Amino acid sequence: MDATTAGSGNGETSTHAGTIRLHYWAAAKSAAGVAGDELPVDGPISLAEVVRRAVALHPGTRLPDVLQTCSALLGDRPVTAEDPDAVQIAPGSTVEFLPPFAGG
């Protein structure tokens, strides 16, 4: 699949410096100890790099293991099934990490 760059959820792309917002849900929030993080970036970075940086912000936690089981949303678009090295996250974007939920 081709690399995808998304902006703030409205389809715009950005190559400018800014931040990428991360939002952790349920077990991911518990593992990180916070509801979310903001990553300063100089331009778009891959989803794989977003995950690497998120893990680095919370050393010694269960976050690496939890994020491996999470679904990832870029804005309102699921990106878990795509190659994380090919998914480009632009400054101003929000990435949601949703662990599997019981019930339904």
C-alpha positions in Angstrom: 0.0 0.0 0.0 1.2 3.5 -0.7 2.4 5.8 2.1 -0.5 7.8 3.5 -0.1 11.2 5.1 -3.0 12.6 7.0 -3.5 16.0 8.7 -5.8 17.0 11.4 -8.6 14.6 10.4 -10.0 16.7 7.5 -7.8 15.2 4.8 -5.3 18.0 4.8 -1.6 17.2 4.8 1.1 19.1 6.5 4.9 19.1 6.3 5.4 21.8 9.0 6.7 21.3 12.5 4.2 20.9 15.3 2.9 18.1 17.5 1.1 14.8 17.1 -1.4 14.0 19.8 -1.7 10.5 21.2 -4.7 9.3 23.1 -4.6 6.1 25.1 -7.7 4.2 26.0 -8.4 1.6 28.7 -5.4 -0.7 29.3 -3.2 1.6 27.2 -4.1 4.5 29.5 -3.4 2.4 32.6 -0.1 1.2 31.2 1.1 4.6 30.3 -0.2 6.2 33.5 -1.6 9.1 31.5 -4.5 9.7 29.1 -2.2 10.8 26.3 1.0 12.4 25.1 2.0 15.1 22.6 5.0 14.4 20.4 6.9 17.3 19.0 7.8 16.7 15.3 9.5 18.6 12.5 7.3 17.0 9.9 5.4 13.8 9.2 6.7 10.6 10.8 5.6 7.0 10.4 3.2 5.2 12.7 6.1 2.9 13.7 8.1 5.9 14.8 5.0 7.3 16.7 4.8 4.0 18.6 8.6 3.9 19.3 8.4 7.5 20.7 5.4 6.7 22.8 7.1 3.7 24.3 10.3 5.8 25.0 8.2 8.3 27.0 7.1 5.5 29.4 10.1 3.3 30.1 9.7 0.4 32.4 5.9 0.2 31.8 3.7 -2.4 30.1 3.0 0.1 27.3 5.1 -1.8 24.7 3.1 -5.0 25.2 -0.2 -3.2 25.4 0.4 -1.2 22.2 1.1 -4.4 20.3 -2.5 -5.5 20.9 -4.1 -2.1 20.2 -6.0 -0.9 17.2 -4.7 2.4 16.0 -6.9 5.1 14.6 -5.6 8.1 12.7 -8.3 10.6 13.2 -11.3 8.4 12.5 -9.6 6.1 10.1 -8.4 2.6 11.3 -4.7 2.1 10.3 -3.8 -1.0 12.2 -4.0 -3.3 9.1 -1.6 -1.0 7.2 2.2 -1.2 7.2 3.2 1.0 10.2 6.3 2.1 8.3 4.2 3.3 5.4 1.5 5.2 7.4 2.7 8.8 7.7 1.3 10.9 10.5 1.4 14.6 10.0 1.8 17.3 12.6 -1.6 18.3 14.0 -2.9 14.7 13.8 -4.3 12.6 16.6 -3.6 8.9 17.0 -5.9 6.9 19.2 -4.7 3.6 20.7 -7.6 1.3 21.6 -7.0 -2.0 23.3 -9.3 -4.9 22.6 -12.5 -4.6 24.7 -14.3 -7.5 26.4 -18.1 -7.8 25.8 -19.8 -6.0 23.1 
